[in-house]
């Protein structure tokens, strides 16, 4: 989490502040720095540090004490892992939610995506809905079949083909933008190539089931 009132820095930012390449800074200072400055987000792959403490270390000044943890704030930024825990799901599903518009896309910082706590709480308060009355965070209208939450990743290929075919038919009947292979890759947490295969199979399924094509 990135507290709303507490700027943070990643190690790449700290190396730049010191005027060094990241690998050089890590070799020369990484171990000593980590022993003296605590991370603000323990347990996560991207280590973030309090900016005031990091800059004090770089400047060779006394490191200020760690600010006390405050109460949860609506503008705190939650990581993908924290959002997944809040929504009782996994990280791949959170990314799929953001891709389909079921969850806003969030903000990108330090090469990672974060979501304001208030956005996540709004998603929880709204219940198990697949779209909102207004346009979604991904810029799609209410009712767009791409706003549907992803299915379980272990559903059979045949079931997925039928699901995609139904979504394609809905998009066509409602004048919505068509579904892409990239949408399917996110939705089912598969490769782009597998998304292309699913899309092709779904289109063939629609042609085979259309009497006009017989």
Protein Blocks (a to p, Z undefined) as FASTA:
>chain_A
ZZfklccddfklmmmmnopafklmmmmmmmmmmmmmccfbghiabdcddfklmmmmmnop
acddddddddddfkbccdfklmmmmnopafklmmmmmmnopacebjaeehiacddfklmm
mmmmnopafbdfbdcfkopaehiaklpccddfkbcfklmmmmmmmmmmmmmmnopacddf
klmmmmnopafklmmmmmmmmmmmmmmmpmklZZ
